[in-house]
C-alpha cells in the first residue's frame, strides 16, 4: 500500500523514494507484524478465554499423552488468527500488491486459513469430533494446491527454466518437468501444511521452527530476486521474486509476536487456523524462489515430524510393530521422559543448524 502511494507523491516528497527499497520495507514489515501481533494478541487471548475456545486435549487413545497434556486442557486455541492478521496487514502495508508472487501468497494464506478455521470450528462445536475428516481436509488442501499449481505452471512457462527443479549439490542437473511441474507443487503445499500442523504439539515448537525457516527464506528470496547475487551463487534468478523478502519478513515478525504468548507455558495455541496456512506459505515460498527440494533441509523438523507419522502408521499396518514409542516424533521423546522445554529447544537448535546448512548449499 505504501509502495503504491510512492508513485502518487514521489515528485512532491522525494524522501519517500526510500520506501521503494526492498531491504527498508522488509525491516519495517517485520517490525509492523511483530507489533500488531503483540498488541492484538493479548486481547484475542482474552476473548478466546472468555468464550472458552479451548481444544479438548484428552481426545486421544493414549493415557500417557492424556496425563502429559492434562495441564493444557483449558488453554485457548485458534490463536493462529493473531499470526494471520499480522501477516496480512503487514503485507498489505509494505508489499507491492501488483506483484504476482505476493498475490499468490495472499491467496494461499486466506485459503488455508479458511480451511483451518472450519477444522477448528468442528472440533470445538462437536465434542466427539476431531475436526474435518482426513479425506475432506486432504481434498480441500489438494484443491488449493492445484489452483496454485496451475497458476505457477502458466506463470513459470514464460520464464526460462521456470518449470525446472533445482537439485541441491547438483546445480547442473535441472530436470524440466513441463506440465508435470504441477504435481510437486501440490505435493509440497499439501505436505508442508500437514507437517506444520502435526508439529504443533509442544509450546513454541511449531512457531519457532517457522520463524527460523522464514529467516532462511528471507535471505533466499532476496538473492533470487537480484541478478547479481543469483548469478554469483549460481541459483535461479526469478524476476520479481525479491518482493517475497518482505513477505518472509512479515512472517518472521508475526511469528516472533505469537511466540510471546505461545512460549512455555503457552497462553494460547495456534490451532489449524494458524498451522495450515503457515505450512502452505513455507511450501509456496520454496516453490516460488525455485528451491523446491531445499525445503527438506530448511524445514527439516517439519519433514522429520510428518515422516515419523507416515513411518509409524505404515510399519504398524504392515508388520504390526511401532518404530517410535509414539508419533509424531516429539511425542516419542516425551514418552522417553524428556521435558517439553528440552525437546522444544533441541528441535529448534537442529532447525537453526539445518537452515544455516541450507544457506551454505546455495554456493555448492
C-alpha positions, -999 to +999 in steps of 0.1 A: +000+000+000+028+024+010+047+013-020+018+022-044+014+056-027+050+065-037+040+069-073+013+094-063+036+116-042+072+109-052+076+142-071+064+162-042+081+142-015+113+127-029+123+113+005+095+087+000+118+070-025+133+051+003+101+031+005+109+015-028+139-003-014+132-040-005+155-040+024+138-010+040+103-023+035+113-058+047+126-044+080+095-024+086+073-053+076+089-074+103+085-047+129+049-040+119+039-076+120+056-081+154+039-050+170+005-059+156+009-095+168+018-084+203-007-056+206-037-076+194-025-109+208-034-101+245-069-090+235-075-120+213-063-144+240-087-128+265-116-131+240-108-168+234-106-174+271-139-156+277-157-177+251-139-209+263-124-216+228-102-244+241-094-277+224-100-309+244-065-323+248-080-356+262-092-366+227-065-393+224-064-430+229-031-427+248-034-425+285+002-413+287-005-383+265-036-375+284-015-374+316+013-354+299-011-328+285-036-326+313-024-291+322-032-278+287-069-287+287-082-252+292-057-233+272-074-214+244-068-224+208-073-208+174-046-182+183-033-186+148-057-158+139-031-135+156-004-146+131-027-144+101-040-109+108-005-096+115+010-111+083-019-099+061-018-063+074+020-061+071+019-074+035-009-050+026+011-021+040+046-028+028+044-050-004+038-041-040+003-055-043+006-058-081+033-084-077+021-119-088+040-137-062+026-116-034-009-122-047-004-159-047+008-158-010-023-138-001-045-164-018-027-193-001-029-176+033-066-169+031-074-203+015-056-224+041-068-202+069-105-207+059-098-245+058-081-244+092-110-223+107-136-249+097-114-277+110-110-259+144-147-249+145-159-285+140-135-297+168-148-271+192-186-275+184-187-313+182-173-329+214-168-363+198-152-350+166-115-343+158-124-318+131-128-324+094-123-359+082-088-366+069-102-372+034-121-339+034-091-319+047-068-336+021-093-329-007-095-292+000-058-289+005-053-305-029-078-281-044-059-251-031-026-268-042-039-275-077-051-239-082-018-226-072+000-253-092-019-243-124-012-206-118+025-213-112+028-235-142+014-209-166+034-182-150+067-201-150+062-213-185+070-178-197+102-177-176+134-195-187+139-226-166+106-219-148+094-255-147+128-269-139+135-285-105+168-274-089+186-303-072+208-293-042+245-301-046+240-308-084+232-274-098+239-286-134+212-312-131+178-294-136+151-317-149+124-298-168+090-313-157+069-293-181+032-296-172+041-322-146+056-294-125+021-290-111+025-323-092+054-314-070+037-280-063+006-298-050+027-323-031+048-297-013+019-274-004-002-303+010+027-319+027+040-288+043+006-276+056+001-310+072+037-311+085+034-278+104+000-289+117+015-322+130+045-304+146+022-281+166+021-302+197+045-286+221+047-250+234+067-228+209+079-257+188+060-252+155+061-214+155+098-214+165+107-237+135+085-215+113+104-183+123+137-200+116+126-212+082+112-177+075+145-161+082+162-185+058+137-178+030+140-141+036+177-142+025+170-167-003+142-146-017+164-115-017+192-134-035+168-150-061+153-116-069+187-100-078+205-107-110+240-101-095+236-122-063+218-151-081+244-152-108+273-152-083+257-180-063+245-198-094+210-200-082+179-194-105+171-157-110+134-152-107+123-117-118+100-100-092+105-127-066+126-103-045+093-088-032+088-120-013+116-108+010+090-085+026+065-114+029+091-135+046+100-107+070+063-102+079+061-140+086+091-138+109+078-107+127+043-122+132+058-155+143+080-138+169+050-118+182+030-150+185+058-167+204+053-141+231+021-159+240+029-194+228+063-200+246+063-223+276+040-223+294+017-214+265-011-189+269-027-199+236-023-225+208-024-216+171-048-243+161-053-254+125-063-218+115-026-210+121-007-242+113-023-250+079-016-215+063+019-213+078+028-246+062+012-235+030+032-203+030+065-220+036+059-245+008+048-218-016+079-197-008+102-227-016+085-232-049+085-195-060+121-189-052+129-221-072+144-241-043+117-268-041+139-295-028+159-273-004+128-271+017+136-306+030+166-291+047+152-257+057+121-273+072+139-304+084+120-306+117+086-304+100+097-331+075+110-354+103+078-350+122+055-359+093+078-387+082+077-402+117+039-404+115+040-420+080+066-445+091+048-453+123+014-459+106+030-477+077+050-501+098+021-508+121-002-517+092+025-539+075+041-556+105+020-547+135+050-531+151+058-495+161+090-477+152+085-450+178+070-450+213+045-425+200+043-404+168+048-376+158+085-375+168+082-350+197+058-373+215+084-401+212+108-381+233+081-371+257+074-408+263+112-413+270+109-388+298+123-357+282+109-324+295+088-305+270+111-274+271+142-296+264+125-312+234+115-278+220+149-262+225+168-291+210+145-293+180+149-255+175+187-259+176+186-286+150+162-264+129+186-235+131+216-256+121+198-271+092+186-237+080+222-225+081+234-256+063+207-249+036+221-214+030+256-229+027+244-252-001+235-222-023+272-218-031+279-255-036 
